[in-house]
Structures are given as structure tokens and as C-alpha cells.
Amino acid sequence: MTTLQDNLQAVQSRIAAACLACGRNPGEVTLLAVSKTFGADAVQEVASCGQQDFGENYIQEGVDKITFLQSSSHTKTPLIWHCIGPIQSNKTKYVAEFFSWAHTVDRLKIAQRLNDQRPANLPPLSVCLQVNIDGGATKSGVAPEEVLELAKQVAQLPRLTLRGLMTIPDPVEGFEAQVAPHTKARALFDEVRDELNLPHFDTLSMGMTSDLEAAIHAGSTMVRVGTAIFGGRL
Ligand SMILES: *Cc1c(COP(=O)(O)O)cnc(C)c1O
């Protein structure tokens, strides 16, 4: 067995154990393999173990991998690509054309551009609103008190499907400290879901290599894991 296979299985076991510990069904948590900085060959190897969802931060790098892997039958099942990095206005076209998901929508202008640029032959782009859940001044993400209003507006856009919220809390040590911002995100998610009653609002994208257990404990439905699968980035 190769290292990537081992790593993937270890992460799947961590997810299963975290779900078991808090009485959740592991089927409620999707693993997003974050392949940024790693090559198409590594993606292919992880995909051959059955992993379907992959996340990229840098849009051009993501587009290159996506087009390469789509170009012939490099993978058995089609992969689902998620943009999890910052989206500048001049990059929305590439996100709209090549990705299935965008997790980092934090203003209406970007949502409108993604909507306008989503090709007619593709299903609507799934989007999450990125929330600056712990209030870091330099971080991207909409402020928690502005999420509901932005969600209402994004939900009107016909070529987007509003799927949920995404957060990247600052790294902290200790389970309880990690759980705190995730619990705040969960409460906000529940509030938006109950208020807007949208048919596909089902995704809380939070938790990474170092805090996925805490995120699952708080209610994450999608963990984004890079290092624990692909190894350390240079
Ligand atoms: C890099 C990255 C991840 C994965 O982080 P790891 O700690 O390597 O698991 C998850 N989400 C986002 C937004 C990232 O940029």
C-alpha cells in the first residue's frame, strides 16, 4: 500500500472516530482532499482510492490540474472540484467555468460575476459563504452579522446554488478552544437555514488537518484536509 492510500485511510478513520464520539453518522461528513501545491499525479493516486472531492486554493493551478485530468480518462469517475481560495474579480470566470463549488464567496459582486459567467451547459455552481467567524481583522470572509443579508441576495441568483457556510478560524491549541469558533459557525448556519428555508442549504465547510475532530463535534458536514493526506507543503 502506498503512503497516500495510508494517509487517506487514516483521515477516513479520524472522521469515523470523531463522528462516533459525538453520535453522528460518518455519512454526514464529506471529505474534501485539498491538493493545492501537489501535482495531478498525486490527485490521480488519491482519486484511484475512491476519493471524489478535491479542493484547490490557487485558481490557475486548479484549472491546470482540472483540464489535465479531464483531458483523457485519467480518472475513472469524474472528480468534483472545489475552489477554496480567495476569488478576485478577474478570476471569477475560471471558477465559474472549471469548478463545481466555490467555498469563499464573501461579497455580492463576486457572487453576481460567478452567476453571470456560469456556462449554460453546466449545472448551477454550488457556493458557500465564507464567514470571518473569529473576527480576525486581516481575514477575508463576511462578518457574522452580515451573513443573513448576503445569503438572501445570493439565494436569488439563478446560476448559483447556495449550499452553506465556510470558515477558517485562526489555529488554536486544545480541543475546547478549537470547538468554540466552530460552534459559533454552527449556530449561524442553523439561523440562516431556519430563516431562509432554502432547499439545498446543507453544507457547513469547516475543519482542517489540525482541528477536524473539533469541527465535526460542532457540526461540520465537510472537512477540508490537505496535510494529513498529501503531506507537508513546501
Ligand atoms: C490549505 C487549506 C486547507 C487544508 O489545510 P491542512 O491544514 O493542510 O489540512 C483547508 N482549507 C483551506 C481554505 C486551505 O487553504
The ligand as a Gaussian input file, in Angstrom:
#p B3LYP/6-31G(d) Opt

LIG

0 1
 C       -4.777000      24.659000       2.784000
 C       -6.189000      24.733000       3.204000
 C       -6.813000      23.650000       3.828000
 C       -6.084000      22.373000       4.222000
 O       -5.256000      22.648000       5.317000
 P       -4.422000      21.470000       6.033000
 O       -4.078000      22.065000       7.347000
 O       -3.235000      21.202000       5.179000
 O       -5.310000      20.296000       6.160000
 C       -8.162000      23.757000       4.124000
 N       -8.861000      24.871000       3.827000
 C       -8.294000      25.932000       3.233000
 C       -9.131000      27.126000       2.918000
 C       -6.941000      25.902000       2.923000
 O       -6.390000      26.971000       2.352000

